[in-house]
Amino acid sequence: MNRSRQIFITVVMFLLLFSAMAYGDTWTTAKRLTNNAGYSESPAIALNGQNIYVVWSDDTPGNYEIYFKKSDDGGTTWTTKERLSWNAGSSVFPVIAVDGSNIYVVWDDATSGNSEIYFKKSIDEGATWTASKRLTNNADRSFLPKIAVNGSNICVVWEDARSGNFEIYFKKSVDEGVTWTTDKRLTNNTGHSYNPAVVVDGSNIYVVWEDYTPGNPDIYFKKGVLY
């Protein structure tokens, strides 16, 4: 094999290896983050630099509660799990958002008899946490929340059955979760509106959800502003 051909083959192999790494074709072995007697379910993850934060619901205590775990070295090592909720009803479907050293978690909780949305935050990368704050107080179910954060602005959306069918509702805080606006209804349709998601960019808020108004589920979009 002549030298030019050998160099060509080496370059091609390097490019193939780089392409595989760039497109996620190489992975570490799976790391088990929980090892409990009960069910560990519905994980959510957020990232800030080398810090990785994970929340999930777990029924090991006898009913579902919210747990938290973090890694500060890109997932190589992890802290022991920390329990974030201590309620009589099931706490499920947590989601998490991070901005700097602030971590925000929302979930739905059935302690009151029907599902309501709860919120908790840490301002020191998960070392300590505030008490849980109840964000909804309705006659019917509020559940499957999603959260987005941009600086001191926090936006939460969820599906809610208070109007007789499921609609999408929204609420925000502009002071890192200290105070919150009243609930704002984003949909008013003949069919059910489910499973919202939200992102924030600057003063713009973007929400998507699935909606059964056409007869089968389709995806809908809405845009708002923080101020």
N, C-alpha and C positions, 0 to 999 in steps of 0.2 A: 504494500500500500504506500503510495507516494505521500509526501508530507502535506501537500495541499489538501488532498482528500481526507487525511487524518484530522487536519485542523477543521475542515468543513463539517465532518461528522461530530467532532467535539462541540462545535458551536451549535449545531442542530440539537444535540442532546441537552446542552445547557438551556437553550430556549424552550425546549419541551418541559424540562424540569421547572423552569421559572414560570411557564404558563400554568402548569399544574398547581404550583403553590399559589399563584395569583388568583386563580379561580376556585380555590377552596377544595382542591382534589387531594390535599394532604391534611390529615387530622390527627390529633392526639388520641390515645386510647380513652375510652369513656371513664369518667371519674364519678363514683357514687357519692352523692351529696347527702342522702338521707339513708337511715337504716333503722326503721321504726317498726313497731308491731302493727300499727294501723296503716291506713291509706294516706300516702302523700300525693297530692294532686294539684292540678292547675298552676304550674309554675309560671312566673314572669321574671324578666331579667332587665337590668339597666346597667349602663356602663359610663364611667368617667375616667379616662386615662387607663391606668392599670387596675383601677378599682372596679370590681364586678359585684353587683348586688342582685340577690335572688330572693324572691318571696314565693310562698306556696301555702296551700291549706292542708291540714293534717288532722285526722280524727283519732290519733293515738290517745289524747286525754279523755276520750269518751264522746266528744262531739268535735266538729271541725273547728280548728283555730288557725290563725295566721302565724306563720313562722318566717324567719329572716336569717340569711347567711351571707357573708361577704368574703371576697378575696382581694388583697391589695397588691398581688403580684401576678396579675393576668390569669388567674385560675390555677396556679401551681399549688398553693395552699389555701385553706379555707378556715374561717373561724368556726367555733361550735355554733349550732343553731340557737336562735333566740326567739322566744315566743312573744308575739306582738299583741295578741288579743286574749282576753280572759272573760268570756261571756257565757251566759246560760244557753244561748242559741248557737246555731251553726254559723261560723264565719268562713266565707268561701269566695272564690274567684278574685283573688287579690291582683292588683296591677301596681306598677312602681315607676316612678320618674325621678331623675336626678338632675340637679343643677349645682355645680360646684360641690361643696361639702353638705348641701341640703339634699335629703332623701324624702320623698313623699310617697305614701302608700294609701290606696283606697281599696275597699272591698265591700261586699254586701253581707249583711248580718241579720239573722232571724230572731234575735233575742226578744224583740218587741212583739213577736207573734207573726209578723210578716217581714219580708226582707226590706232593710233600709241600708243606705250608703253610709259608711264610716270612713274616717280619715285619720291618719297619724303621720307625724313627721319627725325627722332627726336633723339637727343642724351641725352634727359633728361626725358625719360619715357612718352613722349607725351605732356610735358608742352609747348614746342615750336617746330616749324617745319621749315625746310628749304623750299625754293621756289621749285616748281615742276621742275623736270628735264626731258626733252624729250629724251628717249633712242633710238628711231627709227625714221627714216625719209625716207619712201619708197613710191614708186608709187602706191602700193596696200596695202591691209589691213594687219596690225599686231595686233593680239589680243589674248585674253585669256592667259595672262602671268601667270607664277608661279615663286616663289622666294624661295631661300634657303640661309642660312647664317651660317658662321662658323668664329667667330672672326671678323677680318677686311675684310674677303672674302665674297662677295655677288655674287650669281649666279642667272641669270634670263633666263628662256626659254619661248617660245611662239610659236604660229602657225602663218605662214606668207604666203601670196599669191603672193609675188613679182615675183616668178619664173613661174607663170602660173597655178600651182596647189599648194595646201597647203603643206608646208614643216615646219619642226621644226628648229628653230633658237635659238642660245645661245649667251649670252654676260655676261661678268664678270667684277667685280671691286675688286681690292685687297687693297683698301684704304677707305673702308666704304662708297663707293659711290661717292667719289670726282671725280675720273676719271674712264672711262670705256673702255674696248677693243672694237674693231669693231665687228660687227655681225658675227657669225660663223654659217654656215649652217650645221646641223647635219644629215639631211636626204636628199636623192636624188632619189626618187622613182617614179614609174609610177602612183601610186595611191596617194590619199590625205593622209597626216599625220596630225593628229589632237590631241588636248587636252593633252599636255605634262604635266609631273610632274617631280620635281627635288629634290634631297636631296644631302647634302654635309657632308662628314665625313673625317676630316683631310684634306689631299690634294686630296682626291678622290671625283669625281662628278658622280652621277648616275641619268640617265634620262630614263623615260618610256613614251610611247605615244601609241595612237591607230592608226593603219595604214590600209588603204583600198587596198593596192597593191595586196593582195591575192584574191581580189574580194569581200570579206566581211571583216569587221573590225577585226583585231587581234592586240595583244599587243606586242610591240617591246621594246627592252632595249638597252641602250648604256652606256658605262663608259668612263670617261675622268679624267684628272688630272689638278689641278689648275696651276701647275708650270711646 
